[in-house]
């Protein structure tokens, strides 16, 4: 398989646990219950309202917390009485805070989740911290494989304006963990589309993850959509190589389509293994396009991606090279016949194909243009190759317009060509 280089979200549990410990250690470390005497010194508006029962239940636990040597077993044993004594929201906030503190000492994520949720339920969490607390609780729920709960908490974090650590990633992953691939991809696509519509940057890992999931799940349309999105947002050798490979592996194409797809890969410089070069050689066919076969084999050999002593490679190149001179000598007659008013579509296309493969795109454009208006033409193929001939001349505006006209099974290939053409045009190359 060609497609092997996409990022995966691995080791999620350990990462989440560490993230919680670090975050709660900074944010929640001072959430100890104030003594009544200190609380009375505050203004009436700021004074917490602790119930008597709660203060009484909290006392023994507070002593344990203040001990020089922590007794975790005793602390945990005291928790049920403290929780049962909660009456007011201030009680609830303080109880939740102490549960989180103990959870860090005991490395108990379940206890941390209980504490965070109590604090959130109290309504006493500072507005600027609500998103963080929901995110931390959502991380724990995800770690515990309670994915519906994780989604609820993580979405609450986003709603509260929390954007650090990309909660969207964990929401999408929660769907994938439940094997709800379609729902996960739909969510991820919505996030990406929303970011793009708002003019905000899109996380490259989201696209790569969506592409990997769609491809591994054999979801052809989604895989092709993400491949297109990948090269549009993050053009480069990696993304173009993956996009061409994905399209090749999912398209169910025959040799004519494979040829035009691999022509794109070659121009983008992303033919990255011997299989792709041999696919190209077979699709071009030394009997039909010998000049292109020779140049492709020579390129593969020069890059060290084709074996120099492979009998099939050497024999194919030899037979192709023997045909090149004859084809070049016959081009004048072929072009004359193709220009004739009654020329068949087969003759016109043969002229265009031969010229394109020989690196004569301006002349090829003439014949593809004629073929496009000739009865019996395979219009999607003709337009694709017309666009390639225009591209090879640097006529990027015309090429884009031509690729945009392609319909049917070739549309996905033409769309990739159109994107690459636009990128070449914007780069001024």
N, C-alpha and C positions, 0 to 999 in steps of 0.2 A: 504494500500500500504506500502511495506517495505521501498522503497526508498524515504526518506524524508529529508535527512540531507545535501544536497548539498548547497554550497554557491551560492547566487544570487547577481547580481549587482542591488542594490536598492538605491533609493534616489539620483540618478545620477545628477539631475538638481541642487540641493542645493550644492552638493559636488563640481561640476564644477564651480559654481559661486564663492564659497569661494576660490577655488584654483586659479582662475583668479585674484581675488582681492589681494591675498597674493603675487602672482608672479609679477603682474604689479606694485604693490606698491614698490617692491624692485628694479625691473629691469628698469622700465620705469619712475620712479618718477622724474628724472632730465631732462626729454626731453623738456625743455622749449626753445623757440627760443632765440638765442643770439642777443644782440643788434648789429647794424652795427659797432658801435665804437669798441666793443670788438672783433668782427670778424676781423677787420682790423689789430689787433695786432698779429694775428696768421700768420704762414708762408703761403706763397702763395699756397703751395700744400694742406694745411689743411683748407684753407678758404672756408666756405660754400658759395654757390651762390644763394642768395635770390633775387627774383625779386622785383622791386619797388612796384608793385601792391600788392604783398603779404605782404611786410613790412607795407604798409599803412593799409591793411585790418586787419593785426594781432595786430596792435597797440591798438585799443580799447579792444580787448580780453585780451591782456597782462595786461592792467590796471585792468580789472575785476579780473584776476587771482591774482594780487598783493594786491587786496583789503583785508582789515582786516576781513570783513564779506562777505563771498562768496554769490553772487547773481546768483544762478544756472539758473534761468529763463533767465536772461540777457546773461549769457555765452552761453546757448544753442541757443539763438536768434542770437548771433554773429557768430556762426559756419558756416552757409551757405555762408556768404560773404568770410570768410577765405578760405573755400574749393574751392569756385569759383575762387579765385585769384591765385590758385596754378599754377605755370608755370614750375618750375625747380624741379629736384628730391630733392634738399635740401628743397624747399618749401613743397613738399609732405611729406618728413620725419618729418619736424617740425610740420606740420598740423596734421599728424597722431598722433604724440606724445602728442600734446595738447588735442586732442580728447580723448585719453586714460586717460589722467589726469582728465579731466572733467567727464568722465564716472565713475571713481572711486568715485568722490564726489557725483555724481547723482545716483550711483548704476544702471547704464544704460549699460547693456551688448551689446545692439545693437550698441551703440556709441563706445564701446570698440572694437567691431569687425571691424567697419569701420576704426577706427584709426589704429589698428594693420595691416589691409590689406593695408592701404595707406603706412605705414612704410615699409612693405615688398615690395610693388610695387616700392618704391623709389630706391631700391638697396643699400640703405645707412645703413641698419642694419648690425652691426658687424657680421662677419661670425660665431663667436662662439655663437651668439644669434639668428640666423635665425631659428634653430630648435625649440627653446623655443617659439618664436613669433608665428610660425606656429602651435605649439601645443596649445597655448592659444587661437588662432583664431579658431582652430579645436574644442576645448572644447565648445566655444560659439556656433558654428554652430550645434554641437551635442545637446546642451542645447535647442537650438531653433528648434530642430527636422529637421534641414536641413541636412539630413544624407549623401547624395552624396557629398555635399560641405565639410562636416566634414571629410569624408574619404580622400578627396583630400588634405586637409590641414594637416591632421594627418600623411598621407603617406609622405608628403613633410617634416614634422618634422623628421620622421624616416630617410628619405634620407639625411637630413642634419646632421644626427648623434645623434639626440636627443633620448635618451632611458629612461629618468626618467619618472616616473608615467605611464609606460607601455602604450604608444599610441596604441599598438596593441589591448589592451583590448577594447578601445573605437571604434576602427574600426570594430572589431568583433560584438560588441554590436550594432553598427549602422545597420548592416545587420539584426540582430535579431529584432531590433525595427521596421524594415520595413517588418517583417515576411518573410525575405529571409533567411530561416533557412539553406538551403543547401549551399548557398553562404557563409554564416557566418561560418558554420562548415568547409567548404573547406578552407576558409582563415585561420581560427584558426589552422587547421591541418597543413597547409603549414608553419605557423609560428613555430609551435612545431617541425615539422620535420626539419626545417632549423636550429633551435637552437640545436637539437640533433646532426645533421650532423656536426655542427661547434664545438661540444664539449662544448656547453654553457648550463647553467642551464635552466630548463623549469619551468615556473611559475605554481605552483600547482593549483592555482585558474583557470588558463586557462583550465586545464584538467577537473577539477570539473565542470566548467561552460559548457564546451562542452558536457560532460556526461549528465548533467542535461537537456540541450536543446535537445539533441538527444533522451533521454529517454522520456521526456515530449512530444516530437514531434512524438513519436512512430516510430522512425527511427532505426529499429532493428540492422542493420549492423553497423551503426555509434555508437550506444549505446554500443554495444559489443566491438567495436574497442577502444572506450575511456575507457571502464571498464578495458580492458587489459592493456592499456597504464597507467592507474592510478595505478594499482598494480605493474607494472613494474618500474615506476619512484618513487612512494611513497608508498612502502609496509608498511603495518601496519594493525591493527585491523579494523580501519575505512574503508580503501580502500578495503581490502579483503571482509569485510562484504558487502560493496556496490557492489563490482564486482559479488559476488555470487548471491546477490539479483537481480541485473540487469539481469544476465544470466538466472536466474530462471523465471523472469517475462517476458522476451522477447523471450526466446528460443522456446516456443511452444513444450516443451519436454513431453514425456511420463514417466511413473514411472522408467524404467531402467536408463534413462538419469538423471532424477531428483535424483535418489539414488546416482549416482556417483558424481554429482555436490555437493550434500549436504555432502557426505563423505569428499570432499575437504573442505567445510565450517567447518565441525567438526574438522578436523585436524588443520585448521588454527585458530580455536577458535573463529569463527565469527558467530555461530548460535545465534542470538540475540533476538529472541522472540518465543512465543509459536507456532505461525503459522509455522515457519521453522521446529521446532521439530516435530510437527504433520505431516507436509509434509514428513519428514524423516521416521517417523513411518509407514505412509501409503505406501511410496515407497518401504521400506524394506519388509513389509508384514510379520506379525507374523507367518503365515503358511509356509513361505519360509525361512526366516532368523530370527528365533525367538531369537537367542542369541544376535544379533545386535539390535533388537527391545528392548529387556530388557535393554541393556547397554545404549541405547539412551534415553529411558524413565527415567532411573535412573539418568542420567546426567542432563536432563532437570529439574527433580524434585530437585536435589541437587543445581542447580543454581537458583531455584525459578522461572523458566520460564514455568513450567508446573504446573497446579493446582493439589494439592495432593488429593483432594476429587472429582475430575472429574470422573464420572462413566465410560466414554469411556477410559480414561487413565488407570484407575485401572483395568478395565476388560481386556483391551488389554494386559497389562503387565502380568496379571494372566495367560491368555491363552498362551502367548508367553513363560512364565517361565515353564509351564507344558510341552511344547514341547522340551525344551532345552535338558533335560536329555536323552530323546529318540533319538534326533538327534546326540548327542555325542556318544551314545552307538552304533549307526548305522554307524558312520563314517568309521570304519575299513572296513565294507562290501562295502560301497559306494566307497571308495578309491580303493578297489580291483577290483570292477566292472569297474571303470573309467580307470584303467590301462590296462584292457584287450585289446587285439589287435583289436577286433571288436566293441569296445565301441562306443555308439552313441554320437553325439555331445551334446545331452541333458544330458546324464549321466556325461560326462566329465565336462561340465559347472556346473552342480549341485555340483560336488565335489569341484571345484574351488571356487564357490560362498559360499558354506557352510564353507569351511576352512578360507576364507578371513573374513567372518563375525564373526568367532569364534576367530579371532586374531592369526591365524596360517598362516602367509603370505608366508613363505618359501615353505610349502607344497602346498599352493594355486598356487604359481608360476608354479609348475610342471604341474598342470592340465591346467592352462591357456596357457602355452606353447604348450601343446599337442592340445588343442582346436584350436589354431591359425592355425594349419596345417591340421585340420580335415574338410572334406567336409561338406558344409552346415552351417559353422560357421558364426555368425554375427561378422565379423572381427573388425569393429570399437569398438564394445562393448568388445570383447575379449581383444583387445590390451589395451583399457582403463583400464580394471581390471588387466591385467598383469602388467601394469605400476604402478597401486596402490599397488599391492603385492610387487613389487620391491621397491617402495618408503617406504613401511612400514618396510622393512628390512634394510633401510639405503643404498640401492644400487642406489644411486641417478644418477650416470652416465648412468646406464642401463635403469633406469626409464625414464630419459629424452629422450633417444634414442627411447624408445617404444612409449612415448606420441607423439613424432614427426611423427610417422608413421600413426597416426589416421587421417582418412579422413571423409568426409561427414558431416552429421548434428552434430556429436560428436566432430568435430575438435575444435570448440570454447571451449568446456569443457576441452579437452585434452591440448589445449594451456595454459589454466589457470593452470592446473595441472603441466605442464612443467615449467611455470614461478615460481610456488611455490616450485617445486623441486629444481630448480637452486638456489633459495634464501636460502633454507635449506642447500644445499650443500656448498654455500659460507659462511654461518654462522658457519659451522663446527658442526652443531647439528645432 
